[in-house]
Amino acid sequence: MVDLERIKAETVAYFRALDENATLRHHFRHPDEEGGLWYIEAVPDRGELIVVKQAELTSAGQLHRYSWEHLEDEHGGLTDQAIDPAEDLLEAIPAEEFQQMWTR
């Protein structure tokens, strides 16, 4: 049987290390099909952009945040897929805009 606790600990350690050691960060916004907005902070890792923080502002005004400190809940979770800003139709935003949403 797979040790789910070990896998979760390794996942948390990976995202935490990326977040804490990043020297370059990219910030994006993306609307979803339900009228909400996703705010994303990503860092480069091995030639890919990896999401280390993401916040969803729903059309109802609810805010859900995901990072290594809170990987998932009943509303969703931190993506485990690398992103491609052009392919994923992500709009680059200033770091300040992301931080305002993240700390809201």
PyMOL commands that set and color helices and strands:
alter all, ss='L'
color gray80, all
select helices_A, chain A and resi 4-21+95-102
alter helices_A, ss='H'
color red, helices_A
select strands_A, chain A and resi 26-31+37-45+48-57+63-67+72-73+76-77+91-92
alter strands_A, ss='S'
color yellow, strands_A
deselect
rebuild
show_as cartoon
